[in-house]
Amino acid sequence: MIRFVGIFFMAALISACSTNPMASAQSQSNTSSVQASTLSHGGLNNAGASNPEKAQIKIGPSAITLEKMARHQGCEPVLGAELISQNGPVEVYEIKCVNGQVLGANCEYRQCKITAQTSPAVVAAASPAIAVAQPVALNTAPPTANNESQLAAQPSNVAATPIGPIQNETTVPPAYNQDMETGEGQQALVIPSRTLKFVLGLGFSSGGDTILTAYYSDNTSSSLKAGSGVQFYVGFDDRLSEHFSVQGTAGYLTDNASASNATLKFDRFPIELLGYYHLNRSWRIGGGIQLMESPKLDASGAASQYSMNFNNATGGILEAEWLVNPSFGIKLRAVKESFTATGYTGSLSGNQAAILFSVYY
C-alpha cells in the first residue's frame, strides 16, 4: 500500500512539472506577441506626434503658390511651405522636400521667388557620417531571439522617416555644380511667379488741336480738343517673366463742353495693347499701339448743327508706370495720333500727355 501511494505521488509530481513550463512558455509567447504588436502599431505607425510628417507648421498667405512652384522644380513638399518670418509685406518660407532637398523662398506683395539651398547629395558628400547616422540599424551579428521583434519592426520606422537615398561620397547629382557653393548659380534658379490680373483704371489727358469752342452767356468759353478728356478703361495685365509683362485694355475717352441749352462732347473708344520692361519691383517702362474707335463730335440742342463723325485713328504710346504696390499703379504717358473728319480733308492732331491710375486685382 505504501509503495502504491509513493508511485501515485511521484506520477502526480511529474505531471505538474511538465504542465507549468508549457503554461509559462505560452504566457511568455503571448507577452512577446503583445509587445511586438505595440511596437508595430502603437509606436511606429501611430499617426500622433511621433510621426514627423504630422508635425504642425505655420502656413503663410503665399503657401499654396509656393507649393505649386516647388512641384514645378521637382520638389514634392513633405508638409508644405512653412512661414519662417514675416516683416510687413516680406514673407520668408522654407519648403522641405520628400527627396531631402530644402528650398527657401521670399515673397513680397505675393511676388514669390524660390532659391535652391541644400541638396541631399551635397550633405552626404560633405559629411558621410551624417548620412550613415540615419535611423537604419546596421548589425553584422546574427539576429538573436531578443532582437527579432525589433528587426521586424525596423522597416516601418525607416518608412516613417522621410530621408533621401544614401549615396556614395563620389556621387554628385547632375544638377549640382560649383556655382551653388559660391552662390553664383542661385540667381539662375529664381522663378518669378506668373500672374494674370484684371486692371481697372481712370485717367486724364490734355493736348491736341481745338475742334470747337463754345461761348457761354456769362462771357466764359470752353474748347473741345482732339487729345483732351477723361478716360475710363478695363482689361488685363499678364506678368510673363521676371522682366516682361503685357497689358491690353478697352475704354472710353470723352471731352465735354456742354451748357444748359446744348450738349457738346467729343467721344472715342480707345483699345490699347502695351508691352513693358520691369526695371525693378516699383518701375516699368513700355509702349504700344492705340486704336481709337468711333471718334465723334456729339452735339445736340442749340449746337446740334455741329455734330461730326471722324475716321478711326491709330496712334503710338510711350509710358512709364510706378507700381506703388502690386495692386495699384500710376502711369505717365505720351500719345501721338491724328484725326480726320468724315467727308473733310486735312487732319487734327490728337497728340496728348496723360496721367492714369490703375487698380490690379
Summary of the structure (lengths in Angstrom):
residues: 361
radius of gyration: 39.5
end to end distance: 109.9
largest distance: 154.2
contacts: 1016
relative contact order: 0.09
helix: 25%
strand: 43%
